[in-house]
Amino acid sequence: MRADRPLLGTVHPNPAIQSNRCHLVLVESAVQSGAVQWDHDEEIAVSTAPVDDVFAWARDGRITHALVLDALWLFEPVWAKIRGR
């Protein structure tokens, strides 16, 4: 794993029926380097939000996707360290 992209953790999304793993990586200071070429049937919106807002959305049930919640749970100690807690 590259030092500039630390592995937050690895989870098994659905171990009851699949053997795949999801690696959660923190990428900081990312910049778009080219035009995104979505498939014709993809509908994706990319947005940014303050980290504390995203944690609040997870706590109040606005975010319910299990892999996103995993990523937030694994990122929380990193965020606490960044904020000096």
C-alpha positions in Angstrom: 0.0 0.0 0.0 1.3 3.4 -0.9 2.2 5.7 2.0 0.1 8.5 0.5 -3.0 6.2 0.4 -3.2 4.5 3.8 -5.4 1.5 4.1 -8.2 2.3 6.6 -9.3 -1.3 6.7 -10.7 -4.3 4.8 -14.3 -5.6 5.1 -16.2 -8.5 3.7 -19.4 -7.0 2.2 -21.5 -10.2 2.2 -19.5 -13.1 3.6 -22.5 -15.4 3.8 -22.6 -15.8 0.0 -19.5 -14.1 -1.4 -15.8 -14.2 -0.8 -14.9 -10.7 -2.1 -13.3 -8.0 0.1 -13.7 -4.2 0.0 -10.5 -2.3 0.8 -11.2 1.2 2.2 -8.4 3.7 1.4 -8.0 7.3 2.5 -7.0 9.5 -0.4 -6.3 13.1 0.5 -6.0 16.2 -1.8 -7.5 14.3 -4.8 -8.0 16.3 -8.0 -9.9 15.4 -11.1 -7.4 14.7 -13.9 -9.7 14.2 -16.8 -13.3 14.1 -17.9 -15.5 11.4 -16.3 -16.9 9.0 -18.8 -20.0 7.4 -17.2 -21.8 4.4 -18.8 -25.0 5.5 -20.6 -27.2 4.2 -17.8 -25.3 5.5 -14.8 -26.7 8.3 -12.7 -24.1 9.5 -10.3 -23.8 12.8 -8.5 -20.6 13.8 -6.8 -20.7 16.3 -4.0 -18.6 17.5 -1.1 -19.6 18.2 2.5 -17.8 19.0 5.7 -16.6 15.8 7.5 -18.6 16.6 10.7 -21.8 16.9 8.6 -21.2 13.5 7.0 -20.7 11.9 10.5 -23.9 13.5 11.6 -25.8 12.1 8.6 -24.5 8.7 9.4 -25.6 9.0 13.1 -29.1 10.2 12.2 -29.8 7.6 9.6 -29.4 9.7 6.4 -26.5 7.5 5.3 -27.5 3.8 5.4 -25.1 2.1 3.0 -23.1 -0.4 5.0 -19.8 0.0 3.1 -20.0 3.8 3.5 -20.7 3.4 7.2 -17.8 1.0 7.5 -15.6 3.6 5.8 -16.7 6.3 8.2 -16.3 4.1 11.2 -12.7 3.3 10.1 -12.0 6.9 9.3 -13.3 8.3 12.6 -10.0 7.8 14.6 -8.0 9.4 11.7 -10.4 12.4 11.8 -10.1 12.6 15.6 -6.3 12.7 15.2 -6.4 15.3 12.5 -8.7 17.5 14.7 -6.3 17.0 17.7 -8.7 15.0 19.9 
